[in-house]
C-alpha cells in the first residue's frame, strides 16, 4: 500500500547540548544563552536495536556507575574515559553539528515567525545534521546495492521543542527539493531514506540509544565550549574518533560539522591550552 509506513533499516538517536537561544548570547552578553549549540546523532542498524540496552548496562558497569541511566554530566573524568572508549568500539556511527551562535545573536527569521515557526534555528541546525545522517544511510545502502532502506529518527525529548513543527518544516523542505527550489543546495536531506512517520521523541531515561547520543553530543560540547560552567576539555571527544562518520576519509564537515563556515568566521571564545578543531576530528571505519 502506498501509505504504509516503511520498515526502518537504520535507527538514529538524536540529542543536544547547549541551547538554541539567540536573543542574548554569551560571552557577548554577561547573562545569556550558551555560545554553542551542539546536535548529535548515534546511528545503528535496526538489527542492533535489541542490543543497545545491554551495551549501556555494560558501559555503566565498566565505568563503575550505580546509576540507572547513562548521563554525561553524572560521570567523573575517569568514568567518561571508560564510557567513551567503550562507545568507540561499538558498531555505530556518530555525527555532531556544532554551531557557534555569536554571529546569530539577535537574529530573527521573520518569514518563519510569520508562518508560526518559533524554533526555526533549532530546525535549521537539525536540518544540517540530518543532511549528513541521511547521506550516510543513502551511501551505505547504495554500496550494498539495496533500496528502500529507511532510517528511524528518535529524539531525546525536550519540552522546549515542538516535534510536530519540526516534521512540518522538513516536509516543506521535501516539497522544495522536489520542485528544485531549495535555498541551500550544497547538501540536501536524502528523502530516499527518510519518512517522517518514522520520527518521534523518546524519554532520555527510557531510551538507552538516546543515552549514547547524550555522551557523544556532550563530549563534543565540552570540546568546543570554553565558558563556565563547562570545564573545557577535548580529550573525551578525541576518544570517539573511530566511530565518527567520514566523507572522503575525513570527518571534518561531515561526521563533525562546524557552523558558521568557514569556521574562522565563528571567532570562538579561546581557552588557555585550547587546540584547533582538527584535534577532535578523525577518520573512522565503515559500519
C-alpha positions in Angstrom: 0.0 0.0 0.0 1.3 3.5 -0.9 0.6 4.9 2.6 2.1 2.0 4.5 4.8 3.1 7.0 8.1 1.6 5.8 10.1 -0.7 8.0 13.3 1.0 9.1 16.8 -0.4 8.4 18.7 2.2 10.4 18.0 4.0 13.7 19.4 7.4 14.5 19.2 8.6 18.2 19.5 12.4 18.4 20.4 14.6 21.4 21.6 18.2 22.0 23.8 20.1 24.3 23.7 23.9 24.9 20.6 25.8 23.9 19.1 27.4 20.8 18.6 30.9 22.3 19.7 33.8 20.2 18.3 36.9 21.9 21.3 37.2 24.2 24.4 35.1 23.7 27.4 34.7 25.9 30.1 36.0 26.1 28.8 39.0 24.2 26.2 39.3 26.9 27.2 38.6 30.6 23.9 36.8 31.0 22.5 34.9 28.0 22.2 31.7 26.1 25.1 29.4 25.5 27.7 30.3 23.0 27.4 26.9 21.3 24.5 24.6 20.3 25.5 21.0 19.5 23.2 18.5 18.0 24.5 14.9 17.8 23.4 11.6 16.5 24.3 8.0 17.0 23.4 5.8 14.0 23.0 2.0 14.2 21.4 -0.7 12.1 17.9 -1.8 13.3 19.3 -5.3 13.9 21.4 -4.0 16.8 18.5 -2.2 18.4 17.7 -5.1 20.8 21.4 -4.9 22.0 21.5 -1.2 22.9 20.2 -1.7 26.4 22.9 -4.4 27.0 25.6 -2.0 25.7 24.5 0.7 28.1 24.3 -1.7 31.0 27.8 -2.9 30.2 29.2 0.6 30.0 27.7 1.6 33.3 29.2 -1.5 34.9 32.7 -1.0 33.5 32.6 2.7 34.4 31.7 1.8 38.0 28.4 3.7 38.0 25.5 2.7 40.1 23.0 4.9 38.2 20.0 3.5 36.4 20.8 5.5 33.2 23.9 6.8 31.4 24.3 10.6 31.5 27.4 12.5 30.6 27.1 15.1 33.4 26.9 12.5 36.1 30.2 10.8 35.1 33.6 11.7 36.5 36.5 12.2 34.2 37.8 8.7 34.6 34.3 7.3 34.0 34.0 9.4 30.8 37.2 7.9 29.5 35.9 4.4 30.1 32.4 5.1 28.7 33.6 6.8 25.6 36.3 4.2 25.0 33.6 1.6 25.1 31.3 3.5 22.7 34.2 3.9 20.3 34.2 0.1 19.9 30.5 -0.4 19.2 29.0 -1.0 15.7 27.7 2.5 15.2 28.4 5.9 13.6 28.5 9.3 15.3 27.6 12.7 13.9 27.8 16.2 15.6 26.8 19.6 14.3 28.3 22.3 16.5 27.0 25.8 15.9 28.7 28.9 17.4 25.9 31.4 17.9 27.7 34.7 18.4 27.2 35.7 14.8 23.5 34.9 15.1 22.9 37.0 18.3 19.7 38.9 17.9 18.9 37.4 14.5 15.3 36.7 13.7 13.7 34.8 10.8 10.7 36.9 10.4 9.4 34.9 7.5 9.4 31.7 9.6 7.9 33.5 12.6 5.0 34.8 10.4 4.4 31.2 9.5 4.2 30.3 13.2 7.6 28.7 13.5 9.2 29.7 16.8 12.1 27.2 16.8 13.5 27.9 13.3 17.1 28.0 14.5 16.9 24.5 16.1 15.1 23.2 13.0 17.8 24.7 10.8 20.6 23.0 12.8 18.8 19.8 12.8 18.5 20.0 9.0 22.2 20.3 8.7 22.7 17.3 11.0 20.2 15.1 9.1 21.7 16.0 5.7 24.7 14.2 6.9 23.0 11.3 8.7 20.7 10.6 5.7 23.5 10.9 3.2 25.5 8.3 5.2 22.5 5.9 5.1 21.9 6.5 1.4 25.5 5.9 0.5 25.7 2.8 2.8 22.6 1.4 1.1 23.9 2.2 -2.4 27.2 0.5 -1.6 25.3 -2.7 -0.8 23.0 -2.2 -3.9 20.0 -2.0 -1.6 16.8 0.0 -2.0 14.1 1.2 0.4 16.4 1.3 3.5 14.8 3.9 5.7 16.1 5.5 8.9 14.0 5.8 12.1 14.7 9.1 14.0 14.4 9.0 17.8 14.8 12.4 19.5 15.8 12.7 23.1 12.7 14.7 24.2 13.0 18.3 25.2 9.9 20.2 26.5 11.0 23.3 24.7 10.7 21.7 21.2 7.6 21.0 19.1 8.5 17.9 17.1 5.3 18.3 15.0 6.7 21.7 13.9 10.0 20.1 13.1 8.2 17.5 10.9 6.2 20.2 9.1 9.4 22.1 8.4 11.1 19.1 6.9 8.0 18.3 4.8 8.3 21.8 3.4 12.0 21.1 2.6 10.9 17.9 0.9 8.5 19.7 -1.3 11.1 22.4 -2.1 13.6 19.7 -3.1 11.1 18.1 -5.4 10.4 21.5 -7.0 14.1 22.4 -7.3 13.6 25.4 -5.0 15.9 24.7 -2.1 17.7 27.8 -0.9 20.7 25.9 0.4 21.8 23.4 -2.3 25.3 22.2 -1.2 23.7 19.3 0.6 20.2 18.1 1.0 18.3 15.6 3.2 18.2 12.3 1.3 14.5 11.8 1.3 15.1 8.4 -0.3 15.8 7.0 3.2 13.6 9.3 5.3 9.9 9.0 6.2 8.8 11.4 8.9 6.2 8.9 10.1 9.3 7.1 11.5 10.3 10.1 13.7 9.3 10.5 17.3 10.6 11.9 20.7 11.7 9.5 23.4 12.5 9.9 27.1 16.2 10.0 27.9 15.8 7.7 30.9 13.7 5.2 28.9 15.9 5.1 25.8 19.4 3.6 26.0 20.1 4.8 22.5 19.3 8.4 23.5 21.8 8.0 26.4 24.5 7.0 23.9 23.7 10.1 21.8 23.9 12.2 25.0 27.5 11.0 25.6 28.6 11.7 22.0 27.0 15.1 21.8 28.1 16.2 25.3 31.7 15.1 24.7 31.9 17.4 21.7 30.2 20.2 23.5 32.9 20.0 26.2 35.4 20.2 23.4 34.1 23.4 21.9 32.6 25.4 24.8 35.1 27.3 26.9 32.8 29.3 29.2 31.9 28.4 32.7 30.3 26.2 34.0 31.7 24.0 31.2 35.2 22.7 32.1 36.7 22.8 28.6 38.4 19.5 27.6 38.7 18.0 24.1 40.2 14.7 25.4 36.8 13.0 25.6 35.7 13.9 22.1 39.0 12.6 20.7 38.3 9.2 22.1 35.3 9.0 19.7 37.5 9.3 16.6 37.0 5.7 15.5 33.2 6.0 15.2 32.7 9.5 13.7 31.4 9.3 10.2 33.7 10.2 7.4 33.5 11.5 3.8 36.5 11.0 1.5 38.4 9.8 4.5 37.8 12.8 6.8 35.2 13.6 9.5 35.7 17.4 9.0 32.5 18.9 7.7 30.7 15.5 7.8 30.8 13.4 11.0 31.9 16.6 12.8 30.4 19.8 11.2 31.0 23.3 12.5 28.9 26.4 11.9 29.4 29.0 10.6 31.5 28.1 7.7 34.3 28.8 7.1 34.9 28.1 10.7 37.2 31.2 11.2 34.0 33.3 11.0 32.8 32.0 14.3 35.7 33.5 16.3 35.1 31.1 19.1 36.0 32.2 22.6 39.5 30.8 23.3 40.6 28.9 26.3 44.2 28.5 27.6 45.7 25.4 26.1 42.9 25.1 23.6 44.0 23.3 20.4 42.4 23.6 17.0 39.2 21.8 15.9 41.2 19.3 13.9 42.3 17.6 17.2 38.8 16.3 17.8 38.2 15.2 14.2 39.5 12.0 12.7 38.7 9.2 10.3 36.7 6.2 11.2 35.8 2.8 9.8 32.8 1.8 7.8 29.8 0.2 9.6 
